[in-house]
Amino acid sequence: MFLGILRRKKMEKIFVLLVLFQIKHFLADYPLQTEYMLGKFKDGKQFILPLAAHAATHALFTFCLAYVFSQSLKLSATLAMFDLTVHFIMDRIKAGKKYLGRYKPLTATEFPRATETQKRHNKYFWWSLGFDQMIHHLCHYAIIAIIVFHT
């Protein structure tokens, strides 16, 4: 019976963390992403500070959530740095014109008149965006697992 209660508590914690990290991801990636942070799409080294600011927003949320659930400053800081690093690298790959950022989306009005190359780029754009989101979610799952197994 005692083990059943412990398992249930862990499952509840996992579910709550999954929901909170989903909300965190939405807030940090969309409403809280400022015009300055969109500079992550710039060429050269001009992307570094805007992208760092964006990744730091994610890290701050991760730190707060990790601390609330673990009560460990060291663990929370480590997980925040992990999230910052993964977010920075993945978003650079997604935004960099040498990488996945070379693919552009088409609007509904552009699509019917698009060339096959443009349509292929549109498809790769959406695949890139999906890959980006998957990496972020897998990062969150790893963070959640560490929090749950640590406590």
C-alpha positions in Angstrom: 0.0 0.0 0.0 2.8 2.4 0.9 4.6 1.8 -2.4 1.3 2.3 -4.2 0.9 5.7 -2.6 4.5 6.7 -3.5 4.1 5.6 -7.1 0.8 7.6 -7.3 2.5 10.7 -5.9 5.3 10.4 -8.4 2.8 10.0 -11.3 0.9 13.1 -10.1 4.2 15.1 -9.9 5.1 13.9 -13.4 1.7 15.0 -14.8 1.8 18.4 -13.1 5.4 19.0 -14.3 4.4 18.0 -17.9 1.6 20.5 -17.9 3.7 23.3 -16.3 6.6 22.8 -18.7 4.1 22.9 -21.6 2.8 26.3 -20.3 6.4 27.4 -19.7 7.4 26.5 -23.2 4.4 28.4 -24.7 5.0 31.5 -22.7 8.7 31.7 -23.3 8.5 30.8 -27.0 5.6 33.0 -28.0 4.1 35.8 -25.8 7.4 36.5 -24.0 9.6 36.4 -27.1 10.3 40.1 -27.7 11.1 41.8 -31.0 14.7 42.0 -29.8 14.9 38.2 -29.3 13.8 37.7 -32.9 17.3 39.0 -33.7 18.2 35.4 -33.3 17.6 35.1 -37.0 20.4 37.6 -37.8 23.6 36.7 -39.7 27.1 36.8 -38.4 27.5 37.0 -34.6 24.6 39.5 -34.2 22.3 36.6 -33.3 24.2 35.7 -30.1 22.8 38.2 -27.6 19.1 38.1 -28.8 19.2 34.3 -28.8 20.9 34.2 -25.4 18.1 36.5 -24.0 15.5 34.1 -25.4 17.2 31.0 -24.1 17.7 32.7 -20.7 13.9 33.3 -20.5 13.5 29.5 -20.9 16.2 28.9 -18.3 14.6 31.2 -15.8 11.3 29.4 -16.0 13.1 26.1 -15.7 15.0 27.2 -12.7 11.8 28.4 -10.9 9.9 25.1 -11.7 12.9 22.9 -10.7 13.3 24.8 -7.5 9.7 24.6 -6.5 9.7 20.9 -7.0 13.2 20.0 -5.8 14.1 22.7 -3.3 17.7 22.4 -4.5 19.4 25.5 -5.8 22.3 23.4 -7.3 20.0 21.0 -9.1 17.8 23.9 -10.3 20.7 25.9 -11.6 22.1 22.8 -13.4 18.8 22.1 -15.0 18.3 25.7 -16.0 21.8 25.7 -17.7 21.0 22.5 -19.5 17.7 24.0 -20.8 19.5 27.2 -21.8 22.2 25.3 -23.7 19.8 23.0 -25.5 17.5 25.8 -26.4 20.3 28.0 -27.6 21.8 25.3 -29.8 18.5 24.1 -31.2 17.2 27.6 -32.0 20.4 28.5 -33.7 20.2 25.4 -35.9 16.5 26.3 -36.6 17.2 30.0 -37.3 20.7 29.9 -38.9 20.6 30.5 -42.7 23.4 28.0 -43.1 21.3 25.4 -41.3 17.5 24.8 -41.1 16.8 28.6 -41.3 17.3 28.5 -45.1 13.8 27.0 -45.4 10.9 29.5 -45.7 7.2 29.0 -45.1 4.6 29.8 -47.7 1.4 31.7 -47.0 -1.9 30.2 -48.2 -2.0 32.7 -51.0 1.6 32.0 -52.1 1.3 28.2 -52.1 -0.9 27.7 -55.2 1.6 29.8 -57.3 4.8 28.4 -55.7 7.4 26.5 -57.6 8.3 23.0 -56.7 11.5 24.2 -55.0 9.5 26.7 -52.9 7.0 23.9 -52.0 9.9 21.6 -51.0 11.4 24.4 -48.9 7.9 25.0 -47.3 7.8 21.3 -46.4 11.3 21.3 -44.9 10.4 24.5 -43.0 7.6 22.7 -41.2 9.7 19.6 -40.6 12.4 21.9 -39.1 9.9 23.6 -36.9 8.5 20.2 -35.7 12.1 18.9 -35.1 12.8 22.1 -33.0 9.7 21.6 -30.9 10.4 17.9 -30.4 14.0 18.6 -29.2 12.6 21.2 -26.7 10.0 18.7 -25.4 12.5 15.9 -25.1 14.7 18.3 -23.1 11.8 19.0 -20.8 11.1 15.3 -20.4 14.7 14.8 -19.3 14.5 17.7 -16.8 11.2 16.3 -15.4 12.7 12.8 -15.0 15.7 14.3 -13.1 13.4 16.3 -10.9 11.2 13.4 -10.1 14.0 10.9 -9.5 15.9 13.4 -7.4 13.0 14.0 -5.0 
